[in-house]
Amino acid sequence: MEIWQAIVLGLTQGLTEFLPVSSSGHLVFLQRIFGIEEGGLFFNIILHLGTLVAVCAVFWKDIIALFKKPFSTLGFLVVASVPAGIVGLLLEDIIDDLGQNFAYIGVLLAVFFTVTASVLFATEMFVKRRQNILPLCWRTVIPMALAQAVAVLPGISRSGSTICAGTLAGGKSEDVAKFSFLMSIPVILGSFVFSLGKGLIKGEIQQDFAVNGAQYGWCIALGFIVSAVVGLFAVKVMLKVIQKADYKWFSLYLVLLAIACVVLQCCGCFN
């Protein structure tokens, strides 16, 4: 991995983690185009850790409030994290293999990007017609939890799917968005701890540093910093977008990206 590639990937992660366009799908797309193999998985976790810093910086008051009575939001958060945790543990190796080795990754990404685009477009149409709005409750939290579990697939946006699920269930857009961002905290932390422990036990992380040397360390540091800084910008942009429920441009972007994936797949551009 070159340093410029790490910066590009950090920039991509920071922008796409909170915008409804799938950060994991974009990372897989770019890493396959760049031909990055060694150190990619651990590097991705570090990038996600950078965006976690952005969430904590923006929502630190809400994070502190989780541990104050009546603890209802904290309970919602714990339950909402379980499905994604289970799916992630069961399918981690399969999902990682898809991103690294699947021959038709361009077609697969195109399908999942199109699914995300369709859900976003449907949600925008629904928001303009709905009448009843619910506060954050089990009726909105459970669909968000299930959506987050599905979003482990590259190309299915975690923020987009959870926000759409909560909104389609009748939740207030601002409350759903804030909870969606809070939902990323336990998932990212859990993924980091699990991947770090697994990588150290298997010796994969040590091998990555041994093969790539000091440059790999610089790549990790720069990727982390860039994703954190850019993530702060992306969170604020997304909060404004949600207030207007204006998702059509993201839908259009994802459709165009899906077409590009198919074209690049046909041209043999995915390594």
C-alpha positions in Angstrom: 0.0 0.0 0.0 1.3 3.4 -1.0 0.9 6.5 1.3 -1.2 8.3 -1.3 -3.5 5.3 -1.5 -3.9 5.3 2.3 -4.9 9.0 2.2 -7.4 8.4 -0.6 -8.9 5.5 1.3 -9.1 7.6 4.5 -10.8 10.4 2.7 -13.3 7.9 1.1 -14.0 6.3 4.5 -14.5 9.6 6.2 -16.9 10.9 3.6 -18.9 7.7 3.0 -19.3 6.3 6.5 -22.1 8.7 7.4 -23.4 9.5 4.0 -25.9 6.9 2.8 -23.6 5.4 0.1 -21.8 2.5 1.9 -18.2 3.1 3.1 -17.4 -0.7 3.0 -18.6 -0.9 -0.7 -16.4 2.1 -1.6 -13.4 0.7 0.2 -13.7 -2.7 -1.5 -14.2 -0.9 -4.9 -11.0 1.2 -4.5 -8.8 -1.6 -2.9 -9.6 -4.0 -5.7 -8.9 -1.2 -8.3 -5.6 -0.4 -6.5 -4.7 -4.1 -6.1 -4.3 -3.8 -2.4 -4.0 -7.2 -0.6 -1.7 -7.2 2.3 -2.9 -5.3 5.4 -6.2 -4.3 3.8 -8.5 -5.8 6.4 -6.8 -4.4 9.5 -6.4 -1.1 7.7 -10.2 -0.9 7.1 -10.8 -1.4 10.8 -8.4 1.5 11.6 -10.3 3.7 9.1 -13.6 2.9 10.8 -12.0 3.7 14.1 -11.2 7.1 12.7 -14.8 7.8 11.9 -15.7 6.6 15.4 -13.7 9.5 16.7 -15.8 11.8 14.5 -19.1 10.4 16.0 -17.8 10.8 19.5 -16.7 14.4 18.8 -20.1 15.4 17.5 -22.4 13.4 19.8 -20.3 13.5 23.0 -23.2 15.0 25.0 -25.6 12.3 23.8 -23.0 9.6 24.7 -22.8 10.9 28.2 -26.6 11.1 28.4 -26.8 7.3 27.7 -25.5 6.6 31.2 -28.1 8.7 32.9 -31.5 7.6 34.1 -33.8 6.2 32.7 -31.2 4.5 30.5 -33.8 3.8 27.8 -31.7 4.9 24.9 -28.8 2.8 26.2 -31.1 -0.2 26.4 -32.2 0.4 22.8 -28.5 0.7 21.7 -27.5 -2.6 23.4 -30.3 -4.5 21.7 -29.8 -2.8 18.4 -26.1 -4.0 18.3 -26.9 -7.7 18.8 -28.0 -8.7 15.3 -25.1 -7.0 13.6 -22.7 -8.5 16.1 -24.1 -12.0 15.5 -24.1 -11.7 11.7 -20.6 -10.2 11.7 -19.2 -13.0 13.8 -20.8 -15.7 11.7 -20.1 -14.3 8.2 -16.9 -12.3 8.8 -14.7 -14.7 6.8 -17.2 -15.0 4.0 -17.6 -11.2 3.7 -13.8 -10.7 3.8 -13.3 -13.3 1.1 -15.9 -11.6 -1.1 -14.1 -8.3 -0.8 -10.6 -9.8 -1.5 -11.1 -12.7 -3.8 -14.5 -12.8 -5.4 -14.0 -12.7 -9.2 -17.2 -10.8 -10.0 -17.0 -8.2 -7.2 -18.0 -5.5 -9.6 -21.3 -7.1 -10.4 -21.9 -7.8 -6.7 -21.2 -4.2 -5.7 -23.4 -3.0 -8.5 -26.3 -5.1 -7.1 -25.9 -3.9 -3.6 -25.4 -0.2 -4.6 -28.6 -0.4 -6.6 -30.4 -1.9 -3.6 -29.3 1.0 -1.4 -30.3 3.5 -4.1 -33.8 2.0 -4.3 -34.3 2.1 -0.5 -33.2 5.7 -0.3 -35.5 6.7 -3.1 -38.4 4.9 -1.6 -37.8 6.5 1.8 -37.8 10.0 0.3 -41.1 9.3 -1.3 -42.5 7.9 2.0 -41.4 10.8 4.1 -43.2 13.3 1.9 -46.5 11.4 2.4 -46.5 10.2 6.0 -48.6 11.8 8.7 -47.8 10.0 12.0 -44.4 10.4 13.5 -43.2 8.2 16.4 -40.6 9.0 19.1 -37.6 6.6 19.3 -39.2 3.3 20.5 -39.0 -0.5 19.9 -41.1 -0.1 16.8 -38.4 2.0 15.2 -35.3 0.5 16.9 -35.9 -3.2 15.9 -36.1 -2.4 12.1 -32.9 -0.4 12.5 -31.2 -3.2 14.2 -32.1 -5.7 11.5 -31.0 -3.2 8.8 -27.6 -2.8 10.4 -27.2 -6.5 10.4 -27.9 -6.6 6.6 -25.5 -3.7 6.1 -22.4 -5.9 6.8 -22.6 -6.6 3.0 -20.4 -4.3 1.0 -22.5 -1.9 -1.0 -25.4 -1.8 1.5 -25.0 1.5 3.4 -25.1 1.1 7.2 -26.1 4.7 7.9 -28.5 4.7 4.9 -30.2 1.4 5.7 -30.6 2.1 9.4 -31.9 5.6 8.9 -34.3 4.5 6.2 -35.5 1.5 8.3 -36.3 3.8 11.3 -37.9 6.4 9.1 -40.1 3.9 7.2 -41.1 2.5 10.6 -42.5 5.9 11.4 -39.7 7.4 13.4 -38.8 11.1 13.5 -35.9 11.7 11.0 -33.7 13.6 13.4 -34.1 11.1 16.2 -33.5 8.2 13.9 -30.4 9.8 12.4 -28.9 10.5 15.8 -29.6 6.9 17.0 -28.1 5.5 13.8 -24.8 7.3 14.4 -24.8 6.1 18.0 -25.4 2.6 16.7 -22.1 2.7 14.9 -20.1 3.1 18.1 -20.5 -0.5 19.6 -20.3 -2.1 16.1 -17.0 -0.3 15.2 -15.5 -0.9 18.7 -16.5 -4.5 18.7 -15.2 -5.1 15.2 -11.9 -3.4 16.1 -11.3 -5.4 19.3 -12.3 -8.7 17.6 -10.2 -8.1 14.5 -7.2 -6.8 16.5 -7.3 -9.9 18.8 -7.8 -12.3 15.8 -5.0 -10.6 13.8 -2.5 -10.7 16.7 -3.3 -14.4 17.5 -2.9 -15.5 13.9 0.1 -13.3 13.4 -1.5 -11.5 10.5 -0.9 -8.0 11.8 2.7 -8.7 12.7 3.2 -10.1 9.2 1.7 -7.0 7.6 4.2 -4.8 9.5 7.1 -7.1 8.8 6.3 -7.2 5.0 5.4 -3.5 4.5 7.7 -2.0 7.1 7.5 1.5 8.5 5.5 2.7 5.5 2.5 0.5 6.6 2.6 2.3 10.0 2.5 5.7 8.2 -0.4 4.5 6.1 -2.4 3.5 9.1 -1.7 6.7 10.9 -2.5 8.9 8.0 -5.6 6.9 7.1 -6.9 7.2 10.7 -6.3 11.0 10.9 -7.9 11.7 7.5 -10.9 9.5 8.1 -11.5 11.2 11.5 -11.2 14.8 10.2 -13.3 14.2 7.0 -15.8 12.2 9.1 -16.6 15.3 11.2 -17.6 17.1 8.0 -19.6 14.2 6.7 -21.7 13.9 9.9 -22.7 17.5 9.8 -23.6 17.3 6.2 -25.7 14.2 6.7 -27.6 15.8 9.6 -28.6 18.7 7.3 -29.6 16.3 4.5 -31.8 14.3 6.9 -33.8 17.4 7.9 -34.9 17.8 4.3 -35.1 14.1 3.6 -33.4 14.8 0.3 -31.9 11.4 -0.7 -32.5 11.4 -4.5 -29.0 12.7 -5.4 -27.4 9.9 -3.3 -29.7 7.5 -5.2 -28.6 8.8 -8.5 -24.9 8.7 -7.5 -25.2 5.0 -6.4 -27.0 4.1 -9.7 -24.1 5.7 -11.7 -21.6 4.0 -9.5 -23.3 0.6 -10.0 -23.1 1.2 -13.8 -19.4 2.0 -13.4 -18.8 -1.2 -11.5 -20.4 -3.3 -14.2 -18.3 -1.5 -16.9 -15.1 -1.9 -15.0 -15.9 -5.6 -14.3 -16.4 -6.1 -18.1 -13.1 -4.3 -18.8 -11.2 -6.5 -16.3 -10.2 -3.6 -14.0 -10.8 -5.4 -10.7 -7.7 -7.1 -9.5 
